[in-house]
Structures are given as structure tokens and as C-alpha cells.
Amino acid sequence: MPAIYFQLGLVQPFADMSAEAMPGQEGVILVKGDGKLVGLRLGEPQLVMKLPEIIAELGLDAERVWNRLRADDDVMIGRRAAVWGGGGP
């Protein structure tokens, strides 16, 4: 299954970037730009279940992090594109 990435901040293209495993949370990677946390990568989608614990441990704003989680809502809002690869008859 694909990983889930939460973009928590912006950095300049030339920023010093690093990625490190979160201590005590297997599969969670902290992405830092110029020394500050700018991203959170969950290696497995199931780790979303641990997100409240991760947020608390890192001292993050829960509303800000949860707002970064997106799902496929295209069907409900009428934006679904052709899934067969074509657009016309």
C-alpha cells in the first residue's frame, strides 16, 4: 500500500532537507527543512490510526495535521474523470 505524506510547512527549494525515523514509532518519518518539521510520512495507511498519538508526541496542532488528510471525494462532488483512459466517444 502507498505511504501517506502530510505536508506541514513550506521550505525554499534550496533549503537543507533531512528525513529521520520518529523514535518509538516504526514506519513514521519526520521530514525537516532548515531544521523545522515540514512533513510527516506514514509508511503504511494503517498508521493513520496512530495519528492522534503521533500528533501529541510531536506537539503538533491536531486540526492542522488532520486537515492535510485527503480522500477521493470526486464521486460525491461530481469531479470524477474518465477512468478508462479516454474522454470522448
Residue, then its C-alpha position, 0 to 999 in steps of 0.5 A: m500500500p502507498a505511504i501517506y505524506f502530510q505536508l506541514g510547512l513550506v521550505q525554499p527549494f534550496a533549503d537543507m532537507s533531512a528525513e529521520a525515523m520518529p523514535g518509538q514509532e516504526g514506519v513514521i518519518l519526520v521530514k525537516g527543512d532548515g531544521k523545522l518539521v515540514g512533513l510527516r510520512l506514514g509508511e503504511p495507511q494503517l498508521v493513520m490510526k496512530l495519528p492522534e498519538i503521533i500528533a501529541e508526541l510531536g506537539l503538533d496542532a491536531e486540526r492542522v495535521w488532520n486537515r492535510l488528510r485527503a480522500d477521493d471525494d470526486v464521486m460525491i462532488g461530481r469531479r470524477a474523470a474518465v477512468w478508462g483512459g479516454g474522454g470522448p466517444 
